[in-house]
Amino acid sequence: MASSADSWMREFNEASKLADEIGSMISARNSLPSSGPETQRHLSAARRKITILKTRLDTLQSLLPTLPSKQPLTKKEMKRRHDMLDNMITKANQMATTLNMNNLANRDSLLGPETKRPDVISRATGLDNQGLVGFQRQVIKEQDEDLDKLEETVTSTKHVALAINEELNLHTALLDNLDYHVDTTNSRLLRVQRKLAFLNKRTKGGCTWLCLLVIFIVILAVVIFLLVKFL
């Protein structure tokens, strides 16, 4: 069976690979358009991965202090692992900051800089029939552009929701695993308690017979003493 320390290193290596993958995705961001569905999907996928990475790093951080009790590790090795984990957490925070700067977190990046359009009525004033037809087409085009931007916003929100759902599923799996270990430990404790009760019962029974034997020997000695005395 692999040791807990080895398991910790395997998990850390997996987290390191995920961090490298996120770094590549952030670098690839420069080759994408400044906005659009493809860019939104790319950034949303990167945000999901950074969420998973942070969850893994939190788990590694909580398990690290328990390693010496499960497998002997030198102080130098523990310090090395602490440094590795600290560097990885710093890297994850830096990537998260980068994503927050490019993840369309405000209205300008979601819908673009707000432009004040003239009132529709004032724009239509003085137009002939042909001009009104062209104006109507322009209004429809502007509405289509607004709908496209709204679609990008909804898509981004959807990917954020998926990231939250993925993190919740991960936490649920961790809780299920913890519940399994608690049940296993409880079953072991019950078995130990039954064994202790059985041994206690046997010990009590042995003491009873020993006491009876001692009493019998004492009575026998008294009887023999009296017989010898009176005979």
Buried (B, 14 or more C-beta within 10 A) or exposed (E): EEEBBEBBBEBBEEBBEBBEEBBEBBEEBEEBEEBEEEBBBBBBBBBBBBBBBBBBBEBBBEBBEEBBEEEEBEEEEBEEBEEBBEEBBEBBEEBBEBBEEBBBEEEEBBBBEEEEEEEEEEEBEEEEEEEEEEBEEEBEEEEEEEEBBEEBBEBBEEBBEBBEEBBEEBEEEEEEEEEEEEEEEEEEEEEEEEEEEEEEEEEEEEEEEEEEEEEEEEEEEEEEEEEEEEE
